């Protein structure tokens, strides 16, 4: 059961990340953020996602 749904979850997650990226870029441009601030915000989001992934992985094992 899990193996058949994994590709669906991966594609869905990638689609959500792409949509979030376009929304982030649009909102950052509307707020007139510079490239440095955009990179910092993207790094913070990447760190949060990585941290949550590790945390969830610890609780599943």
C-alpha positions as CSV (number, residue, x, y, z in Angstrom):
1,X,0.0,0.0,0.0
2,X,2.7,2.5,1.0
3,X,4.9,1.8,-2.1
4,X,2.0,2.6,-4.5
5,X,1.1,5.9,-2.9
6,X,4.7,7.2,-2.5
7,X,5.1,8.5,-6.0
8,X,1.7,10.4,-5.7
9,X,3.0,12.0,-2.5
10,X,6.3,13.0,-4.0
11,X,4.6,14.6,-7.1
12,X,2.1,16.4,-4.9
13,X,4.9,17.7,-2.6
14,X,6.9,18.9,-5.6
15,X,3.8,20.6,-7.0
16,X,3.2,22.4,-3.7
17,X,6.8,23.5,-3.5
18,X,6.7,24.9,-7.0
19,X,3.5,26.8,-6.3
20,X,4.9,28.1,-3.0
21,X,8.0,29.2,-4.8
22,X,6.1,31.2,-7.3
23,X,3.9,32.8,-4.6
24,X,7.0,33.6,-2.5
25,X,8.7,35.2,-5.5
26,X,5.6,37.2,-6.4
27,X,5.1,38.5,-2.9
28,X,8.7,39.3,-2.4
29,X,8.8,41.3,-5.6
30,X,5.5,43.1,-4.6
31,X,7.1,44.0,-1.2
32,X,10.3,45.2,-3.1
33,X,12.6,42.9,-1.2
34,X,16.2,42.8,-2.4
35,X,18.0,39.7,-3.6
36,X,19.8,39.3,-0.3
37,X,16.6,39.3,1.7
38,X,15.0,36.9,-0.7
39,X,17.9,34.5,-0.2
40,X,17.7,34.8,3.5
41,X,14.0,34.1,3.5
42,X,14.5,31.1,1.3
43,X,17.3,29.8,3.5
44,X,15.0,30.1,6.6
45,X,12.2,28.2,4.8
46,X,14.6,25.5,3.7
47,X,16.0,25.2,7.2
48,X,12.5,24.9,8.7
49,X,11.5,22.2,6.2
50,X,14.7,20.2,6.8
51,X,14.3,20.5,10.5
52,X,10.7,19.4,10.5
53,X,11.6,16.5,8.2
54,X,14.3,15.3,10.6
55,X,12.0,15.7,13.6
56,X,9.3,13.7,11.9
57,X,11.8,11.1,10.9
58,X,12.9,10.7,14.6
59,X,9.4,10.1,15.8
60,X,8.7,7.5,13.1
61,X,11.6,5.3,13.9
